[in-house]
Structures are given as structure tokens and as C-alpha cells.
Amino acid sequence: MKKVFIGLLIVLIAAGAAFYMKGKSSGFDEQKATDFMQQRFDAIDTNSDGLIDRAEFDAEGEAILKTKNFTTQEEIEQFYKVKEQAWNAFDADNNNLLSFEEFKNRLRLEREKRLAK
């Protein structure tokens, strides 16, 4: 379950920013990572209001779901459960909107957890 959750977070920021989760040994550059996260955030923020609302987040989840080869209803249900957990993890202030700061801070927290292992 935890690996799936982390996987969803990585997918949400796109392959270009995935190196951010890996650490300095793989060419980490804070500014490049922030720029990639901003680009991914902007892509999800389809109305360009500077916030990701639940509909935008869900639309991104649906786009991700279409790329998966789930074969059982259980896998699909698990995906939706993990997506819900990801939303709750990102939305730190529980206002049903994701700011770039919330987005960036959550990804940094996940990176720190990964590096601590």
C-alpha cells in the first residue's frame, strides 16, 4: 500500500521531477526540482487559478487510471482509495484546494522519508 501511495505521488509530478525523490546522488538540483514541480502543478491546475481543486485532482487521477492495466475491480478500488489518501496528504490545511506550497511541501516530506530509510 505504501509503495502504491508513493508511486502515485511520483506519477503526479511526472517523470521529469521523479529524480527529486531520489536525492543528491542522482543529480539532485533544488531549483530544477522546484521548476519541474511547478510545471506539473500548472499542468494539473487546468483553470490556471494557482490552486488545484478537487475536480482538477480527480481529472488527473482519471488520466493516470487510463494508463494503468488494472485487470480486477479490486485494483481499481485500491487505486481510488490511494488517490483519496493522496488528496488528504496533499491538502494540509483541509480547505479542499491545493496550493503550490502544499504540493511542494508534501513532495519534499515524501523525499525526506525516502532518504531517511
N, C-alpha and C positions, 0 to 999 in steps of 0.2 A: 504494500500500500504506500509506504513512504517513498519508494523508488518511483512509483507512478506519479505521486504528487510532485516530486522534484522534476520528473520528466515533463509534466505539464507546465511547470514554471519555465523550464528551459525552452519548450516549444513556444510559449507566449512571447519570449523575447527574440525569437528567431535564431537561426544557426549562426549568424554573424556575431551575435553577442554571447553565444554559449561559452566562449573562452573565458568570459568574465567569471563564470562559476568554477573554472579550473585553477586559477591562481597565477602567481607571478611566473612560475616556472614554464608556463606555456605562452609567454609573450604578453602577459598582462599589461595593460596600459589603461589607467583610470579614466583619462579623457576619452579614449576611443570607446571604452565600455559604456560610459555615460552617453556618448553620442549615439551608439547603437541602441541603447535602451530608449533614448528619446525618439529615435526613428521608429522603433517598434511600437512605442506608446502612441505616437502620432498616427501610425497606420491603424491601430485599433480604435482610436478616437475619430470615428468617421465623420462626425459633425464639426470637428475642429474647435470645440469649445474649451479645450485644455483639460478636460476631465473624461474619464471613461465611465459611462453609466452602465447599468446592468444589461441593458439591451445590446450595447456595443460589446461588452464582455461575452455575453451569450452568443452573439453572432460570430465572434472569434472562436468560441468553443465549437459551434456547429461547423465552421470551416475546418477546424482541426479534426473533428469527428469524421468528416468526409474523407480525410486522408488515411484513416485507420482501417485496418482489415479485421474488424471485430466480427466474430462468427456466431456469438451467442448473445442472447438478451442480457445475460449476467455481465458480460464485458461492457455492454453499452450502459447498463445501470451503474456499473462501477465507474465508468468514465464520468457520468453526470454527478455522481457522488463526489468524486475527486475535484471536478470543476467547481462544485459548490464550496468545498473546503478551500480551494484556491481563492475563490472570491472573498471568503471570510478572512483568509490570511492577508490578502492584499488590502482590504478595506479596514485599515487600522482604526479609523475614527467612527466606523459603523454608520456613515451617512449615506450609504448606497451610491457613492461616487468614488472613483479612484483618481487621486491627483498624481502627477508625475512623481512627487516626493514619496507618496505611499508605494507606488510601483517600484521606484528605485530602492527605497529602504528595504522593502521585502526581499528583493533580489539580493541585496547586499547581505542581509541576515542569512539567507539560504547559503550564500557563498561562504560566509564565516563558519556556519555549521559544518559545511563540507570540508573546509580546510582544517577544522579542529579534529577531524577524525584521523 
